[in-house]
Structure formats: C-alpha cells, structure tokens
C-alpha cells in the first residue's frame, strides 16, 4: 500500500514541480501538500499538516475543468483520498 501511494505521489510531483518552479501558485500549493503527504507516508518528522487538504479541488479546477490534464487531476485526487484514509479523515 505505501509503495503504491509513494509511486502516485512521486508521479504527481514529477508533473507538478516544473509548474511550481514557474511560480504557478496552484502548483505551488499542490506541491507543498504532496510533499507533506510523501513525508507522512515515509514517517519522516515534519511540521503539522498544512491545513485541510485542498489539492484535489485545486487540481480539478486547474487541470480538468479549465485545463487539458484530467489525468493529473485524477492522480492528485487519488493521493488526497488515500492519505486522508490513512489519517482516518474519510
């Protein structure tokens, strides 16, 4: 389970990081949340969760409804749902 989740997180980060590097604010937010999720799954010490997860909603708005990357939106939503389940939030 953790390995599959980490693969999804890493795949999403690979697509999001170039956009975040261009200072695309939605991507910056998604990158921050994905990075927190990755550290959580790996059990690395970190700061508290960065508020309620919004990366799925942002991804749908930016990459599915108005963009051309519905697969990226689906991937980010999958990660959010899996991490929320691990946290007992779903």
Legacy VTK file of the C-alpha trace (Angstrom):
# vtk DataFile Version 3.0
C-alpha trace
ASCII
DATASET POLYDATA
POINTS 90 float
0.000 0.000 0.000
2.689 2.517 0.982
4.792 1.712 -2.074
1.862 2.266 -4.435
0.962 5.513 -2.678
4.558 6.745 -2.851
4.642 5.962 -6.575
1.490 8.025 -7.094
2.868 10.904 -5.030
6.162 10.852 -6.928
4.372 10.752 -10.290
2.222 13.723 -9.307
5.245 15.632 -8.007
7.107 14.991 -11.264
4.313 16.764 -13.153
3.668 19.493 -10.586
7.233 20.584 -9.745
8.020 22.172 -13.145
4.826 24.230 -12.871
5.638 25.199 -9.287
9.140 26.214 -10.371
7.456 28.683 -12.745
5.655 30.185 -9.708
2.243 28.909 -10.839
0.503 29.372 -7.475
-1.938 26.438 -7.721
1.009 24.131 -8.457
2.993 25.605 -5.542
0.131 24.750 -3.184
-0.297 21.251 -4.595
3.463 20.644 -4.399
3.519 21.687 -0.719
0.661 19.314 0.102
2.122 16.414 -1.912
5.485 16.891 -0.213
3.789 16.762 3.193
1.976 13.580 2.133
5.218 11.982 0.954
6.964 12.763 4.238
3.949 11.457 6.184
3.927 8.146 4.306
7.694 7.774 4.787
7.345 8.527 8.508
9.712 11.486 8.341
9.387 14.053 11.105
7.646 17.142 9.832
5.514 20.070 10.797
1.770 19.747 11.240
-0.418 19.066 8.236
-0.759 22.252 6.169
-4.449 22.757 6.933
-7.269 20.873 5.246
-6.263 19.222 2.010
-7.331 21.254 -0.998
-5.003 19.834 -3.627
-7.722 17.669 -5.184
-10.062 20.593 -5.632
-7.285 22.796 -6.989
-6.194 20.073 -9.414
-9.723 19.571 -10.731
-10.181 23.307 -11.215
-6.809 23.924 -12.848
-6.145 20.726 -14.782
-9.529 19.188 -15.543
-12.303 21.772 -15.751
-10.224 24.524 -17.384
-7.135 22.642 -18.463
-6.094 19.703 -20.517
-4.652 17.417 -17.834
-7.576 15.436 -16.386
-5.248 12.502 -15.646
-3.155 14.727 -13.369
-6.287 15.902 -11.564
-7.335 12.276 -11.067
-3.889 11.332 -9.760
-3.806 14.197 -7.245
-7.315 13.306 -6.066
-6.289 9.661 -5.637
-3.342 10.713 -3.482
-5.524 13.000 -1.385
-8.131 10.294 -0.817
-5.549 7.649 0.099
-3.723 9.918 2.544
-6.984 11.065 4.124
-7.927 7.408 4.606
-4.541 6.772 6.280
-5.167 9.735 8.558
-8.651 8.459 9.375
-10.280 11.515 7.823
-12.545 9.560 5.462
LINES 1 91
90 0 1 2 3 4 5 6 7 8 9 10 11 12 13 14 15 16 17 18 19 20 21 22 23 24 25 26 27 28 29 30 31 32 33 34 35 36 37 38 39 40 41 42 43 44 45 46 47 48 49 50 51 52 53 54 55 56 57 58 59 60 61 62 63 64 65 66 67 68 69 70 71 72 73 74 75 76 77 78 79 80 81 82 83 84 85 86 87 88 89
